[in-house]
Amino acid sequence: MPMLPARSAGKQIKTGGRRNAYSNLPPVFICEAKAFAKHGLSERTAEKAFRLLTGGFFGFYRGFLHLNFHNSSMEFYYKVCYTFECTRFGGIRKIRRGSSNKEVIMAKIIAISNQKGGVGKTTTAVNLAACLADFSMRVLLVDIDPQGNATSGLGVEKRGRETDIYRLLIGECGVKDAITKTACEGLDLIPSTVDLAGAEAELLTAEDREYILREELKKVSDDYDYIIIDCPPSLNVLVLNGLCAADTMICPLQCEFYALEGLSQLLETVRMVQDRLNPDLTFGGIVFTMFDGRTRLSAQVIQNVRENLNRHIYKTVIPRSVRLSEAPSYGEPITRYDNRSAGAEAYRGLAREILVNDGKPVKLRKRKLFRRS
């Protein structure tokens, strides 16, 4: 752990890791702490304190952050105990200690987003979620696309539903009521229906409308290892909800020329969200999809992006595959439809790469063999 910078004003904070260190909060944070006094301090406030104390240092550090605020005039005392574990790419994974003094790992939330349509967002969201579940992870897939392709892609019926993402966003049901089990072990879903198309108009006057999904997902964050959000191909209040709720964003990029044109606009959108709405959002990386090894264009697109884009790019490349296109019509992810296909191997490789980057164990779940009638 680095030496913490000395502060000239504020109350005492104690941080613990291999060694203890003491520091003072800056005055601006004390003001913020007082503002939160009436409602209690949130975990986001605790994370801000961690960033202030470490001067923005992001290395391999794991320890407990104890916040003790006391102000005699306000008669206010509040204590928050969180563990922050920095990941390889600078993201922070939060671990909360429950009443039994046992660590409860909070889910890492990944938004799959690209403003361009037809680049494989839903295919990536569904199959990545299924592959992470195959690696013994507890996964929740959140479909916030009004088309509901991720919902039908997992074989979940959309018609006649009384609980879905639309009713969750407008407050007609709770997040636990909206969660639906799928045929894949370890994979749950918050489905979407066509009703979601009218959500933007209904949320126009809602307070903090960009943070509705984030606040709801916090309630079940302890129950999962990963939460995958399938975003629609646009930049509206639904996409902003997904990006504000996410810890990191993965961008599927089709290996074609038109996909490159919207890449700079996408990165600008990420920067805008980081500046104004979610400063903790990180750009997880680019996943190349629909790669056709028979053409030079696909290889040239990959080479061009790798040479000119100073961003993380996943090593795994998703090939163009007929089996990947067929799987949604059966309501199954590729790992259930054809477990030995090139598409299944590719998405398992992507899931494995994400798990390694996050320091998670890579162990395939034992599956029951079945035959499709």
DOVOKE-157659 format. One record per residue (C-alpha): x, y, z; residue in three letters; residue number from 1. Coordinates in nm, 2 decimals, m for minus. Layout:
<recs>
+--------+--------+--------+-------+-------+
|      X |      Y |      Z | torlo | kemar |
+--------+--------+--------+-------+-------+
|      X |      Y |      Z |   ala |   NUM |
...
+--------+--------+--------+-------+-------+
</recs>
This chain:
<recs>
+--------+--------+--------+-------+-------+
|      X |      Y |      Z | torlo | kemar |
+--------+--------+--------+-------+-------+
|   0.00 |   0.00 |   0.00 |   met |     1 |
|   0.14 |   0.35 |  m0.09 |   pro |     2 |
|   0.20 |   0.61 |   0.17 |   met |     3 |
|  m0.12 |   0.81 |   0.22 |   leu |     4 |
|  m0.10 |   1.19 |   0.16 |   pro |     5 |
|  m0.13 |   1.41 |   0.46 |   ala |     6 |
|  m0.45 |   1.62 |   0.49 |   arg |     7 |
|  m0.47 |   1.95 |   0.67 |   ser |     8 |
|  m0.84 |   1.93 |   0.78 |   ala |     9 |
|  m1.12 |   1.69 |   0.86 |   gly |    10 |
|  m1.19 |   1.39 |   1.07 |   lys |    11 |
|  m0.98 |   1.08 |   1.11 |   gln |    12 |
|  m1.01 |   0.78 |   0.88 |   ile |    13 |
|  m0.84 |   0.45 |   0.94 |   lys |    14 |
|  m0.75 |   0.21 |   0.66 |   thr |    15 |
|  m0.62 |  m0.13 |   0.71 |   gly |    16 |
|  m0.43 |  m0.37 |   0.49 |   gly |    17 |
|  m0.09 |  m0.52 |   0.57 |   arg |    18 |
|  m0.02 |  m0.21 |   0.77 |   arg |    19 |
|  m0.24 |   0.06 |   0.92 |   asn |    20 |
|  m0.22 |   0.42 |   0.82 |   ala |    21 |
|  m0.40 |   0.73 |   0.94 |   tyr |    22 |
|  m0.50 |   1.03 |   0.74 |   ser |    23 |
|  m0.75 |   1.32 |   0.75 |   asn |    24 |
|  m1.03 |   1.39 |   0.52 |   leu |    25 |
|  m1.02 |   1.70 |   0.30 |   pro |    26 |
|  m1.27 |   1.98 |   0.39 |   pro |    27 |
|  m1.48 |   1.92 |   0.08 |   val |    28 |
|  m1.54 |   1.56 |   0.18 |   phe |    29 |
|  m1.64 |   1.67 |   0.53 |   ile |    30 |
|  m1.90 |   1.89 |   0.37 |   cys |    31 |
|  m2.02 |   1.60 |   0.17 |   glu |    32 |
|  m2.03 |   1.38 |   0.47 |   ala |    33 |
|  m2.25 |   1.63 |   0.65 |   lys |    34 |
|  m2.48 |   1.64 |   0.35 |   ala |    35 |
|  m2.53 |   1.27 |   0.37 |   phe |    36 |
|  m2.58 |   1.28 |   0.75 |   ala |    37 |
|  m2.96 |   1.28 |   0.73 |   lys |    38 |
|  m2.98 |   0.99 |   0.49 |   his |    39 |
|  m2.67 |   0.78 |   0.59 |   gly |    40 |
|  m2.35 |   0.74 |   0.40 |   leu |    41 |
|  m2.37 |   0.52 |   0.09 |   ser |    42 |
|  m2.10 |   0.28 |  m0.04 |   glu |    43 |
|  m2.03 |   0.53 |  m0.32 |   arg |    44 |
|  m1.93 |   0.79 |  m0.06 |   thr |    45 |
|  m1.70 |   0.53 |   0.10 |   ala |    46 |
|  m1.54 |   0.46 |  m0.24 |   glu |    47 |
|  m1.48 |   0.83 |  m0.29 |   lys |    48 |
|  m1.30 |   0.84 |   0.04 |   ala |    49 |
|  m1.08 |   0.56 |  m0.06 |   phe |    50 |
|  m0.99 |   0.74 |  m0.39 |   arg |    51 |
|  m0.92 |   1.06 |  m0.20 |   leu |    52 |
|  m0.70 |   0.89 |   0.06 |   leu |    53 |
|  m0.49 |   0.69 |  m0.19 |   thr |    54 |
|  m0.46 |   0.98 |  m0.43 |   gly |    55 |
|  m0.62 |   0.78 |  m0.71 |   gly |    56 |
|  m0.37 |   0.50 |  m0.68 |   phe |    57 |
|  m0.49 |   0.18 |  m0.85 |   phe |    58 |
|  m0.26 |  m0.11 |  m0.78 |   gly |    59 |
|  m0.30 |  m0.45 |  m0.64 |   phe |    60 |
|  m0.43 |  m0.36 |  m0.29 |   tyr |    61 |
|  m0.68 |  m0.53 |  m0.07 |   arg |    62 |
|  m0.78 |  m0.40 |   0.28 |   gly |    63 |
|  m1.06 |  m0.27 |   0.49 |   phe |    64 |
|  m1.17 |   0.09 |   0.48 |   leu |    65 |
|  m1.33 |   0.20 |   0.81 |   his |    66 |
|  m1.51 |   0.53 |   0.80 |   leu |    67 |
|  m1.58 |   0.69 |   1.13 |   asn |    68 |
|  m1.75 |   1.03 |   1.12 |   phe |    69 |
|  m1.83 |   1.21 |   1.44 |   his |    70 |
|  m1.96 |   1.57 |   1.47 |   asn |    71 |
|  m2.07 |   1.67 |   1.82 |   ser |    72 |
|  m2.29 |   1.96 |   1.70 |   ser |    73 |
|  m2.48 |   1.73 |   1.46 |   met |    74 |
|  m2.47 |   1.44 |   1.70 |   glu |    75 |
|  m2.39 |   1.22 |   1.41 |   phe |    76 |
|  m2.19 |   0.90 |   1.40 |   tyr |    77 |
|  m2.18 |   0.66 |   1.12 |   tyr |    78 |
|  m1.95 |   0.37 |   1.04 |   lys |    79 |
|  m1.91 |   0.19 |   0.71 |   val |    80 |
|  m1.69 |  m0.11 |   0.66 |   cys |    81 |
|  m1.60 |  m0.22 |   0.31 |   tyr |    82 |
|  m1.32 |  m0.40 |   0.14 |   thr |    83 |
|  m1.20 |  m0.26 |  m0.19 |   phe |    84 |
|  m1.00 |  m0.48 |  m0.42 |   glu |    85 |
|  m0.84 |  m0.32 |  m0.72 |   cys |    86 |
|  m0.85 |  m0.53 |  m1.04 |   thr |    87 |
|  m0.59 |  m0.56 |  m1.31 |   arg |    88 |
|  m0.73 |  m0.28 |  m1.52 |   phe |    89 |
|  m0.80 |  m0.03 |  m1.24 |   gly |    90 |
|  m1.16 |  m0.12 |  m1.16 |   gly |    91 |
|  m1.26 |  m0.16 |  m0.80 |   ile |    92 |
|  m1.45 |  m0.47 |  m0.68 |   arg |    93 |
|  m1.64 |  m0.40 |  m0.36 |   lys |    94 |
|  m1.66 |  m0.67 |  m0.09 |   ile |    95 |
|  m1.91 |  m0.61 |   0.19 |   arg |    96 |
|  m1.88 |  m0.77 |   0.53 |   arg |    97 |
|  m2.22 |  m0.89 |   0.66 |   gly |    98 |
|  m2.35 |  m0.93 |   1.01 |   ser |    99 |
|  m2.19 |  m1.27 |   1.04 |   ser |   100 |
|  m1.85 |  m1.11 |   0.97 |   asn |   101 |
|  m1.83 |  m1.31 |   0.65 |   lys |   102 |
|  m1.72 |  m1.15 |   0.32 |   glu |   103 |
|  m2.00 |  m1.10 |   0.07 |   val |   104 |
|  m1.86 |  m1.04 |  m0.28 |   ile |   105 |
|  m2.07 |  m0.78 |  m0.47 |   met |   106 |
|  m2.13 |  m0.86 |  m0.83 |   ala |   107 |
|  m1.93 |  m0.70 |  m1.11 |   lys |   108 |
|  m2.17 |  m0.53 |  m1.35 |   ile |   109 |
|  m2.08 |  m0.53 |  m1.72 |   ile |   110 |
|  m2.28 |  m0.33 |  m1.98 |   ala |   111 |
|  m2.26 |  m0.47 |  m2.33 |   ile |   112 |
|  m2.31 |  m0.16 |  m2.54 |   ser |   113 |
|  m2.26 |  m0.01 |  m2.89 |   asn |   114 |
|  m2.46 |   0.27 |  m3.05 |   gln |   115 |
|  m2.45 |   0.09 |  m3.38 |   lys |   116 |
|  m2.70 |  m0.19 |  m3.44 |   gly |   117 |
|  m2.62 |  m0.54 |  m3.57 |   gly |   118 |
|  m2.28 |  m0.58 |  m3.42 |   val |   119 |
|  m2.36 |  m0.87 |  m3.20 |   gly |   120 |
|  m2.44 |  m0.71 |  m2.87 |   lys |   121 |
|  m2.73 |  m0.94 |  m2.77 |   thr |   122 |
|  m2.54 |  m1.25 |  m2.90 |   thr |   123 |
|  m2.24 |  m1.15 |  m2.69 |   thr |   124 |
|  m2.45 |  m1.07 |  m2.38 |   ala |   125 |
|  m2.65 |  m1.40 |  m2.39 |   val |   126 |
|  m2.36 |  m1.63 |  m2.47 |   asn |   127 |
|  m2.11 |  m1.45 |  m2.24 |   leu |   128 |
|  m2.36 |  m1.48 |  m1.96 |   ala |   129 |
|  m2.41 |  m1.85 |  m2.03 |   ala |   130 |
|  m2.04 |  m1.92 |  m2.05 |   cys |   131 |
|  m1.97 |  m1.74 |  m1.72 |   leu |   132 |
|  m2.24 |  m1.96 |  m1.57 |   ala |   133 |
|  m2.07 |  m2.26 |  m1.71 |   asp |   134 |
|  m1.76 |  m2.15 |  m1.52 |   phe |   135 |
|  m1.96 |  m2.18 |  m1.19 |   ser |   136 |
|  m2.03 |  m1.81 |  m1.17 |   met |   137 |
|  m2.37 |  m1.69 |  m1.05 |   arg |   138 |
|  m2.49 |  m1.46 |  m1.34 |   val |   139 |
|  m2.78 |  m1.23 |  m1.39 |   leu |   140 |
|  m2.86 |  m1.11 |  m1.74 |   leu |   141 |
|  m3.06 |  m0.78 |  m1.76 |   val |   142 |
|  m3.23 |  m0.72 |  m2.09 |   asp |   143 |
|  m3.30 |  m0.35 |  m2.13 |   ile |   144 |
|  m3.36 |  m0.36 |  m2.51 |   asp |   145 |
|  m3.73 |  m0.31 |  m2.60 |   pro |   146 |
|  m3.68 |  m0.57 |  m2.88 |   gln |   147 |
|  m3.63 |  m0.83 |  m2.61 |   gly |   148 |
|  m3.40 |  m1.05 |  m2.82 |   asn |   149 |
|  m3.19 |  m1.16 |  m2.51 |   ala |   150 |
|  m3.52 |  m1.27 |  m2.35 |   thr |   151 |
|  m3.63 |  m1.48 |  m2.64 |   ser |   152 |
|  m3.27 |  m1.60 |  m2.70 |   gly |   153 |
|  m3.29 |  m1.78 |  m2.36 |   leu |   154 |
|  m3.63 |  m1.93 |  m2.43 |   gly |   155 |
|  m3.82 |  m1.71 |  m2.19 |   val |   156 |
|  m4.18 |  m1.62 |  m2.30 |   glu |   157 |
|  m4.24 |  m1.25 |  m2.34 |   lys |   158 |
|  m4.61 |  m1.23 |  m2.38 |   arg |   159 |
|  m4.84 |  m1.20 |  m2.08 |   gly |   160 |
|  m4.57 |  m1.12 |  m1.83 |   arg |   161 |
|  m4.66 |  m0.94 |  m1.51 |   glu |   162 |
|  m4.31 |  m0.86 |  m1.40 |   thr |   163 |
|  m4.03 |  m0.74 |  m1.63 |   asp |   164 |
|  m3.77 |  m0.47 |  m1.67 |   ile |   165 |
|  m4.03 |  m0.22 |  m1.78 |   tyr |   166 |
|  m4.24 |  m0.26 |  m1.46 |   arg |   167 |
|  m3.92 |  m0.26 |  m1.25 |   leu |   168 |
|  m3.81 |   0.08 |  m1.39 |   leu |   169 |
|  m4.15 |   0.25 |  m1.34 |   ile |   170 |
|  m4.17 |   0.11 |  m0.99 |   gly |   171 |
|  m4.46 |  m0.14 |  m1.03 |   glu |   172 |
|  m4.25 |  m0.44 |  m0.91 |   cys |   173 |
|  m3.94 |  m0.52 |  m0.72 |   gly |   174 |
|  m3.61 |  m0.65 |  m0.86 |   val |   175 |
|  m3.65 |  m0.99 |  m0.70 |   lys |   176 |
|  m4.00 |  m1.02 |  m0.84 |   asp |   177 |
|  m3.87 |  m0.94 |  m1.19 |   ala |   178 |
|  m3.59 |  m1.21 |  m1.19 |   ile |   179 |
|  m3.68 |  m1.52 |  m1.39 |   thr |   180 |
|  m3.49 |  m1.85 |  m1.38 |   lys |   181 |
|  m3.36 |  m1.99 |  m1.71 |   thr |   182 |
|  m3.28 |  m2.34 |  m1.84 |   ala |   183 |
|  m2.91 |  m2.27 |  m1.78 |   cys |   184 |
|  m2.79 |  m2.35 |  m1.44 |   glu |   185 |
|  m2.65 |  m2.05 |  m1.25 |   gly |   186 |
|  m2.81 |  m1.80 |  m1.50 |   leu |   187 |
|  m3.10 |  m1.58 |  m1.41 |   asp |   188 |
|  m3.28 |  m1.32 |  m1.63 |   leu |   189 |
|  m3.47 |  m0.99 |  m1.59 |   ile |   190 |
|  m3.67 |  m1.01 |  m1.92 |   pro |   191 |
|  m3.78 |  m0.74 |  m2.15 |   ser |   192 |
|  m4.10 |  m0.69 |  m2.34 |   thr |   193 |
|  m4.22 |  m0.44 |  m2.61 |   val |   194 |
|  m4.38 |  m0.23 |  m2.33 |   asp |   195 |
|  m4.02 |  m0.11 |  m2.25 |   leu |   196 |
|  m4.04 |   0.11 |  m2.57 |   ala |   197 |
|  m4.27 |   0.35 |  m2.37 |   gly |   198 |
|  m4.05 |   0.37 |  m2.07 |   ala |   199 |
|  m3.85 |   0.67 |  m2.19 |   glu |   200 |
|  m4.16 |   0.89 |  m2.20 |   ala |   201 |
|  m4.28 |   0.77 |  m1.86 |   glu |   202 |
|  m3.94 |   0.84 |  m1.70 |   leu |   203 |
|  m3.91 |   1.20 |  m1.83 |   leu |   204 |
|  m4.03 |   1.35 |  m1.51 |   thr |   205 |
|  m3.87 |   1.09 |  m1.28 |   ala |   206 |
|  m3.62 |   1.21 |  m1.03 |   glu |   207 |
|  m3.26 |   1.07 |  m1.09 |   asp |   208 |
|  m3.40 |   0.86 |  m1.37 |   arg |   209 |
|  m3.06 |   0.76 |  m1.49 |   glu |   210 |
|  m2.99 |   0.58 |  m1.16 |   tyr |   211 |
|  m3.31 |   0.38 |  m1.13 |   ile |   212 |
|  m3.16 |   0.05 |  m1.25 |   leu |   213 |
|  m2.84 |   0.10 |  m1.04 |   arg |   214 |
|  m3.04 |   0.14 |  m0.72 |   glu |   215 |
|  m3.24 |  m0.17 |  m0.80 |   glu |   216 |
|  m2.95 |  m0.39 |  m0.89 |   leu |   217 |
|  m2.78 |  m0.30 |  m0.56 |   lys |   218 |
|  m3.05 |  m0.50 |  m0.38 |   lys |   219 |
|  m2.94 |  m0.82 |  m0.55 |   val |   220 |
|  m2.57 |  m0.75 |  m0.60 |   ser |   221 |
|  m2.47 |  m0.99 |  m0.32 |   asp |   222 |
|  m2.65 |  m1.28 |  m0.49 |   asp |   223 |
|  m2.44 |  m1.28 |  m0.81 |   tyr |   224 |
|  m2.08 |  m1.28 |  m0.93 |   asp |   225 |
|  m2.16 |  m1.10 |  m1.25 |   tyr |   226 |
|  m2.45 |  m0.89 |  m1.38 |   ile |   227 |
|  m2.46 |  m0.85 |  m1.76 |   ile |   228 |
|  m2.67 |  m0.57 |  m1.91 |   ile |   229 |
|  m2.77 |  m0.60 |  m2.27 |   asp |   230 |
|  m2.81 |  m0.24 |  m2.39 |   cys |   231 |
|  m3.02 |  m0.12 |  m2.70 |   pro |   232 |
|  m2.84 |   0.03 |  m3.00 |   pro |   233 |
|  m2.90 |   0.39 |  m2.92 |   ser |   234 |
|  m2.82 |   0.66 |  m2.66 |   leu |   235 |
|  m3.14 |   0.71 |  m2.46 |   asn |   236 |
|  m3.24 |   0.69 |  m2.10 |   val |   237 |
|  m3.24 |   0.31 |  m2.11 |   leu |   238 |
|  m2.87 |   0.30 |  m2.22 |   val |   239 |
|  m2.78 |   0.57 |  m1.97 |   leu |   240 |
|  m2.94 |   0.35 |  m1.70 |   asn |   241 |
|  m2.73 |   0.06 |  m1.81 |   gly |   242 |
|  m2.41 |   0.26 |  m1.82 |   leu |   243 |
|  m2.47 |   0.43 |  m1.48 |   cys |   244 |
|  m2.54 |   0.09 |  m1.32 |   ala |   245 |
|  m2.23 |  m0.07 |  m1.47 |   ala |   246 |
|  m1.88 |  m0.10 |  m1.33 |   asp |   247 |
|  m1.73 |  m0.16 |  m1.68 |   thr |   248 |
|  m1.85 |  m0.15 |  m2.04 |   met |   249 |
|  m1.76 |  m0.40 |  m2.32 |   ile |   250 |
|  m1.80 |  m0.30 |  m2.68 |   cys |   251 |
|  m1.87 |  m0.56 |  m2.94 |   pro |   252 |
|  m1.72 |  m0.44 |  m3.27 |   leu |   253 |
|  m1.81 |  m0.59 |  m3.61 |   gln |   254 |
|  m1.52 |  m0.66 |  m3.84 |   cys |   255 |
|  m1.65 |  m0.43 |  m4.11 |   glu |   256 |
|  m1.58 |  m0.07 |  m4.22 |   phe |   257 |
|  m1.91 |   0.09 |  m4.10 |   tyr |   258 |
|  m1.85 |  m0.03 |  m3.75 |   ala |   259 |
|  m1.53 |   0.17 |  m3.73 |   leu |   260 |
|  m1.71 |   0.50 |  m3.82 |   glu |   261 |
|  m1.91 |   0.49 |  m3.49 |   gly |   262 |
|  m1.62 |   0.39 |  m3.27 |   leu |   263 |
|  m1.50 |   0.74 |  m3.20 |   ser |   264 |
|  m1.86 |   0.85 |  m3.12 |   gln |   265 |
|  m1.89 |   0.56 |  m2.88 |   leu |   266 |
|  m1.57 |   0.64 |  m2.69 |   leu |   267 |
|  m1.69 |   1.00 |  m2.67 |   glu |   268 |
|  m2.02 |   0.88 |  m2.51 |   thr |   269 |
|  m1.82 |   0.68 |  m2.26 |   val |   270 |
|  m1.62 |   0.98 |  m2.17 |   arg |   271 |
|  m1.94 |   1.19 |  m2.13 |   met |   272 |
|  m2.10 |   0.93 |  m1.90 |   val |   273 |
|  m1.78 |   0.92 |  m1.69 |   gln |   274 |
|  m1.76 |   1.30 |  m1.66 |   asp |   275 |
|  m2.13 |   1.36 |  m1.58 |   arg |   276 |
|  m2.30 |   1.05 |  m1.45 |   leu |   277 |
|  m2.08 |   0.76 |  m1.35 |   asn |   278 |
|  m1.72 |   0.85 |  m1.28 |   pro |   279 |
|  m1.65 |   0.49 |  m1.18 |   asp |   280 |
|  m1.74 |   0.35 |  m1.52 |   leu |   281 |
|  m1.44 |   0.19 |  m1.69 |   thr |   282 |
|  m1.40 |   0.09 |  m2.06 |   phe |   283 |
|  m1.35 |  m0.29 |  m2.03 |   gly |   284 |
|  m1.24 |  m0.34 |  m2.39 |   gly |   285 |
|  m1.34 |  m0.42 |  m2.74 |   ile |   286 |
|  m1.46 |  m0.76 |  m2.86 |   val |   287 |
|  m1.43 |  m0.83 |  m3.23 |   phe |   288 |
|  m1.74 |  m1.01 |  m3.36 |   thr |   289 |
|  m1.85 |  m1.16 |  m3.70 |   met |   290 |
|  m1.49 |  m1.23 |  m3.80 |   phe |   291 |
|  m1.47 |  m1.39 |  m4.15 |   asp |   292 |
|  m1.14 |  m1.55 |  m4.20 |   gly |   293 |
|  m1.20 |  m1.58 |  m4.57 |   arg |   294 |
|  m1.18 |  m1.21 |  m4.63 |   thr |   295 |
|  m0.90 |  m0.96 |  m4.60 |   arg |   296 |
|  m1.13 |  m0.69 |  m4.47 |   leu |   297 |
|  m1.19 |  m0.86 |  m4.13 |   ser |   298 |
|  m0.82 |  m0.89 |  m4.07 |   ala |   299 |
|  m0.75 |  m0.53 |  m4.18 |   gln |   300 |
|  m1.02 |  m0.40 |  m3.95 |   val |   301 |
|  m0.87 |  m0.58 |  m3.65 |   ile |   302 |
|  m0.52 |  m0.47 |  m3.74 |   gln |   303 |
|  m0.63 |  m0.11 |  m3.79 |   asn |   304 |
|  m0.80 |  m0.09 |  m3.45 |   val |   305 |
|  m0.51 |  m0.26 |  m3.27 |   arg |   306 |
|  m0.26 |  m0.02 |  m3.42 |   glu |   307 |
|  m0.46 |   0.30 |  m3.37 |   asn |   308 |
|  m0.68 |   0.26 |  m3.06 |   leu |   309 |
|  m0.51 |   0.30 |  m2.72 |   asn |   310 |
|  m0.77 |   0.08 |  m2.54 |   arg |   311 |
|  m0.78 |  m0.27 |  m2.41 |   his |   312 |
|  m0.88 |  m0.52 |  m2.68 |   ile |   313 |
|  m0.97 |  m0.87 |  m2.59 |   tyr |   314 |
|  m0.76 |  m1.14 |  m2.75 |   lys |   315 |
|  m1.06 |  m1.36 |  m2.82 |   thr |   316 |
|  m1.22 |  m1.29 |  m3.16 |   val |   317 |
|  m1.58 |  m1.42 |  m3.23 |   ile |   318 |
|  m1.61 |  m1.58 |  m3.57 |   pro |   319 |
|  m1.91 |  m1.55 |  m3.80 |   arg |   320 |
|  m2.10 |  m1.87 |  m3.75 |   ser |   321 |
|  m2.42 |  m2.02 |  m3.88 |   val |   322 |
|  m2.46 |  m2.21 |  m3.55 |   arg |   323 |
|  m2.45 |  m1.87 |  m3.36 |   leu |   324 |
|  m2.73 |  m1.75 |  m3.58 |   ser |   325 |
|  m2.94 |  m2.06 |  m3.54 |   glu |   326 |
|  m2.92 |  m2.09 |  m3.16 |   ala |   327 |
|  m3.17 |  m1.80 |  m3.07 |   pro |   328 |
|  m3.44 |  m1.97 |  m3.28 |   ser |   329 |
|  m3.43 |  m2.26 |  m3.04 |   tyr |   330 |
|  m3.42 |  m2.03 |  m2.73 |   gly |   331 |
|  m3.08 |  m2.15 |  m2.63 |   glu |   332 |
|  m2.73 |  m2.01 |  m2.59 |   pro |   333 |
|  m2.46 |  m2.15 |  m2.82 |   ile |   334 |
|  m2.32 |  m2.37 |  m2.54 |   thr |   335 |
|  m2.64 |  m2.56 |  m2.51 |   arg |   336 |
|  m2.73 |  m2.56 |  m2.88 |   tyr |   337 |
|  m2.39 |  m2.68 |  m3.01 |   asp |   338 |
|  m2.13 |  m2.70 |  m2.73 |   asn |   339 |
|  m1.85 |  m2.80 |  m2.96 |   arg |   340 |
|  m1.90 |  m2.53 |  m3.23 |   ser |   341 |
|  m1.65 |  m2.26 |  m3.31 |   ala |   342 |
|  m1.89 |  m2.00 |  m3.16 |   gly |   343 |
|  m1.91 |  m2.18 |  m2.83 |   ala |   344 |
|  m1.54 |  m2.22 |  m2.81 |   glu |   345 |
|  m1.49 |  m1.85 |  m2.88 |   ala |   346 |
|  m1.73 |  m1.73 |  m2.61 |   tyr |   347 |
|  m1.58 |  m1.97 |  m2.36 |   arg |   348 |
|  m1.25 |  m1.81 |  m2.44 |   gly |   349 |
|  m1.39 |  m1.46 |  m2.39 |   leu |   350 |
|  m1.54 |  m1.57 |  m2.05 |   ala |   351 |
|  m1.21 |  m1.73 |  m1.95 |   arg |   352 |
|  m1.03 |  m1.41 |  m2.04 |   glu |   353 |
|  m1.26 |  m1.20 |  m1.83 |   ile |   354 |
|  m1.23 |  m1.43 |  m1.53 |   leu |   355 |
|  m0.85 |  m1.43 |  m1.55 |   val |   356 |
|  m0.84 |  m1.05 |  m1.57 |   asn |   357 |
|  m1.07 |  m1.03 |  m1.26 |   asp |   358 |
|  m0.87 |  m1.29 |  m1.07 |   gly |   359 |
|  m1.16 |  m1.53 |  m1.05 |   lys |   360 |
|  m1.12 |  m1.91 |  m1.06 |   pro |   361 |
|  m1.16 |  m2.07 |  m1.40 |   val |   362 |
|  m1.34 |  m2.40 |  m1.35 |   lys |   363 |
|  m1.61 |  m2.54 |  m1.58 |   leu |   364 |
|  m1.93 |  m2.66 |  m1.42 |   arg |   365 |
|  m2.01 |  m3.03 |  m1.46 |   lys |   366 |
|  m2.30 |  m3.04 |  m1.70 |   arg |   367 |
|  m2.56 |  m3.30 |  m1.77 |   lys |   368 |
|  m2.55 |  m3.43 |  m2.13 |   leu |   369 |
|  m2.89 |  m3.41 |  m2.31 |   phe |   370 |
|  m3.03 |  m3.47 |  m2.66 |   arg |   371 |
|  m3.25 |  m3.23 |  m2.84 |   arg |   372 |
|  m3.56 |  m3.41 |  m2.96 |   ser |   373 |
+--------+--------+--------+-------+-------+
</recs>
